[in-house]
Amino acid sequence: MKVLLFAGAGTSVELGIPAMRRMLEEFQLHLNDLRLSHEVIGALSIAVRDETRDMEYVIDLIDKVEAGERAKAELGETTDETKLLTYRAIRGEAEWYVQHSCEQINVSAAVQAWMPSLRIASYDQELSFGIGTTNYDRAIEIAASRSNILLDDGFEEFLGREYSPWQGKWGLENTALYKLHGSTDWYRGEDDQIIKLRHPMPLFGGVRVQPKTS
């Protein structure tokens, strides 16, 4: 029998990680601590007054602003480079803040929440079990590790390395984990390949991780 358990944002709220709307509200307070254009921050605050808008909306909105400014430049129109640099700075802060927030997880709560489902998956040999999640945090991975349960997340095993390369395929012998929006321990390495770090850390801006292969 095949079973896919899907976990959305609500499953991590009780583990100490704010939902994306609450995270946005905390992020706006964080922006006030930075020396950025009050005009841009004010415009962004107006854009997210709608309670349905969250951190992912902000990141997508800034991407659209930057794309629009690039299009204006290609058409020979004048662009406001100073304002654009401010938006880029906010986007970098937003990505960092999401990763930082998602690493503030209550480990004991994560184990308590996920251990029952993971144990059922590992003990029932006739059950093909998978977990799909839109969450960035590592609650499921941490609970599995503490329970000595192997997960297959599409990456190779670490095998003593500090990083693991993406292989993009899942086996049948372990519980499958599908992280649809990525994870706080996934990074972009050399040649844009995706890798997973054994010791994840919140990085800022357009950083590329260079794994040491020897």
C-alpha angles and dihedrals in degrees: 000000000000120000128181117192114199122206123193133185094287092068092067100042092084090049093067099268117120120233114252094262093049089045089055091053091051090046091056089057088050090053090056088064091059127082097240133134110292088206092060094042090049092050090049091050090054091049093055100045088106106096091221092065120091145165094296089053091054093051091047092047093053090048088055092049091052092046090051092051091050090051091051090052091051089052091053095251123140116261129199100238094180092055091044091054089053091053090049090051091051091049091052090049090049094054091046092048094052091051093044093049094047091054091059091085128152101235096196091051091048092053092047092049099046107028097084094054093043093050092051089051093050097044100047105076092186092056120091099203130189135171122210121192140171090202121111096206125098099232094123094046093048093049091048092050093050089049094047090241119145120229127197108213100164095269129107118253117271093238092190094316126121091229138039125209123229114254099175098220135097127215127217100233098074136043109278120230120198114190102190097187098035131253141266090248095052118098140174111246136181116328088014093284116154117240136175121224124218089215107037121199134182107257126193129226130342096342122159120202115226109204118210106232099190 
